Amino acid sequence: MFPLNTWYAAAWDTELGRTLLPRTIGERPLVLYRTTSGEAVALADACWHRLVPLSMGELHGDDVVCGYHGLAYGPNGRCTRMPAQETLNPSAAVASYPVVERHRFVWVWLGDPAAADPDLVPDLHWNDDPQWAGDGESIVLDCDYRLVLDNLMDLTHEQFLHADSLASDELSESEPEVAHDDRSVTLTRWMRGIEAPPFLGMQLRRKDPDYEGPVDRWQVIHYTAPSTITIDVGVAPAGTGAPEGDRSAGVNGRVLNTVTPATAGTCHYFWAFTRDYHLRDQSLTTLLRQNVSHVFGQDTEMLNAQQRAIEANPGHEFYNLNIDAGGMWVRRIIDAQVAREQGRDRTPPSRLAAVASTTRETA
């Protein structure tokens, strides 16, 4: 279940070129490419004539030519050529979807084209902000996209699943603060005077090789509907003022995540890790990307296994703990957004509050 009137990341900017890229977004097979002037295009990946994938064809100028019978389609989806006839059937067209490029991603809008406002693209500016440096990758997961959102909204799993890189015993001992509205959720957790986990401790030593003491660690997880999450992470030497707002002695990072449903049981996960120090150190950029890729590989294995377990137990209902509060808000916001699009009653905020309260009481 996913909203349609929203922007979904379909590809990294570097993935699109003068070749045809097939990609399923929201259960719609699409073909993506760039025109000769570099403009990104997204068309339905099915020929109007016999439904064969247009991605099996080729580009002639800005037109996609079907590899079966040679029908050609322009970037607007209209048929521009039919074999063995001069008159074009006026209904000959394939769907063309609004596309915008922002923050190094190519975004596609599957719903009402009239509502496709580029200003609604989620804010991931750290990905191309000159004051930040970083890099990322994409992963195809064999699971419901909401399982990835659950994973990102509850980082206590780092204590167990990522014991070699991100674990702190204090993760499950510190209760986060949770704030929300109808489109976003923010979860804030501080851990003061603790031992730095290996991944963050390594970064702090790159910046301050002489410091070996305790740190103040933070995680600020911000969800934007329907499927984008930024995580403000870092550590600073304990007592240098980070909790009060001065993080200058520490290392600041942003984990950028946007998850795009492909089918009911698969999704595309686009991520990047960016930092605001040692901006010209490419070896550090590569090292951090490799470390985060290792972490997300562990998540991928776990989430795929969880999806298989869900499919094997179709009647099972999840039990929620306090640590699931962020994920619960996310699912309720998605449910409400889908309900609005389908013309059903949207879940009012008061109902959302009641659900959260019940969760805390029963956990």
C-alpha angles and dihedrals in degrees: 000000000000139000119253102198094076142080116265124191106244101176146343111269090246092057093067121078141122094316128082114259116196115207132163113223121177092349090304117118107225134184116213130195145140126254120232088268091053099255115149116238132192120193134169107271095229127088115238089227105054104351095244113152111273087209086075089063131067143248122261105185105306094338128095111224117205111240093218108054104356103250109160128213129195126222089270091058095248117137110248100179139025125188119251096003137079098203115079119215104243091223093056105117143110126222116276117201129209111257132190132175118219137149091006094302132105108228126202128198114211100180135061106346091210089064095050098117111173089212087071092067107117115257108257095145093142086077093070103015111124089219089065135053131199149105141223149185141219130244131198109217127194093223144084108282090234091067088062090051090050089052094051095045093055111049095171084097087074087076091064110019096041100035091142096057120011107020123131122166087220092067093083093036098058118073113216128227113243126203128174150167132184094289107025145042127198123195119187126192129176125189112189130202097002136139110270114249113242097258095050094036089056090054094048090053089053088058100034110019094179098056117096103153135103122300141210108236127198138191120185110180116193121188123197117191131290107008116335124108128178119193120203104206136169151114134235131187107278115264097020094113104261095136088050092052106270107112095157093114093052141060120265124202138174121209106203117201132174121169123201121197112231100176133343089279105028136057145176115241116199116189142167136180117215134179138191100222136069087018096177096048102108092175088060091048090053093045093051093046090052092049094049090045088056091051093049090047087061090049091049093054091049096045093048089051090048091053091052089050091050091052090049091052105041096167097050119115121205120247113221129220130189088267089063095062094103093048091048092055090049093053093046091051091050091047091051092048092051091046091054092051091050093048095248125131111282118230107257120230090246089062090049090053091050091052092051091048091051090050093055092047094052099040 
